[in-house]
């Protein structure tokens, strides 16, 4: 089958590359000439483990190509995927559908034969019907269907998630569109991965409901962690005991400095807005959004306590600034709240992140970037572990403590523990939902 993929951002590029690996002919379209030039050179504009080699393999096989010309990409295609950005709209929290509707109009003008227009972008309930109306208005003669096919890709594990999914969700209005979508996902049908075929609205809602629930699990355990600190419990043990219950599960029960990234912040806000517009308030989701921001601010208080109540004149080494490991994504990362508070309080901040510097330089002014964690800790007053990259999971803590002026650690991902810190010579240690100590 021939597939056109509009948008070469995270979702579009990963999906396009993986579809080509299924054996389909995929043409990825973008309006940014620099991005297309990069991709044609075999360079990947995002960091996702394994994506560069998979892209090269399918380009070489002749199944994957890149273009600025939408009409050329659509010619002969049985499906056109819309995978453009839907950022949070300023002022009201709703998903901005400007790029989606613009893509729909362009498809209408460029297409001539029957095609299924598939929305891969995360969009509010009712958007696919709007897409259908937009295309029909722009080209009343066009024979087409629309489908909803939300993505469930975890950054850092996206290729595995695409090739071995928990489920594939497809929303359609008729059998004709369902058959096209079944052909696209045939390799997964053959390997008996679950495919949920449903109506448009249900498919759209599944995506928002799933992400809001996962954000709720994260926020719930972060609230429990705060209580654990007050009562003397250990949140890691609490999470373990909870997660053994099959009705709860152990995933997304890791206490930390709050969720971030490209999906959870945007999608929870959009779901809250959808609820408001339909007079059905998403009260739990609204509370999750509020508590998550409070969690980030609570981290700043932890750092202040370790610094004796003031950041002024302190040197702070921050390990990790991306919202999670194995990605270069900084969107809504806790670092964007915590690091500016350090800088604004008068601290000299050194940041170390295996992939975050390129994005971080623009987003975190006033920060000195160091590639080596041991050099970042040299003569520092505080070490902050903010993202649990593998590179930071087995540090020589004694070596780091010896390099620091005042060896104190804020372990905001619970990578280490009190015994590790004391044995290494740290005079202060704080984590999330567990025992800590501070010595003046």
Beta strands, then each sheet from edge to edge (+ up, - down):
strand 1: 2-6
strand 2: 25-29
strand 3: 64-67
strand 4: 79-82
strand 5: 115-119
strand 6: 144-148
strand 7: 168-171
strand 8: 195-198
strand 9: 315-319
strand 10: 348-352
strand 11: 367-369
strand 12: 382-385
strand 13: 408-411
strand 14: 428-430
strand 15: 437-438
sheet 1: 3+ 2+ 1+ 4+ 5+ 6+
sheet 2: 7+ 8+
sheet 3: 11+ 10+ 9+ 12+ 13+ 14+ 15-
end
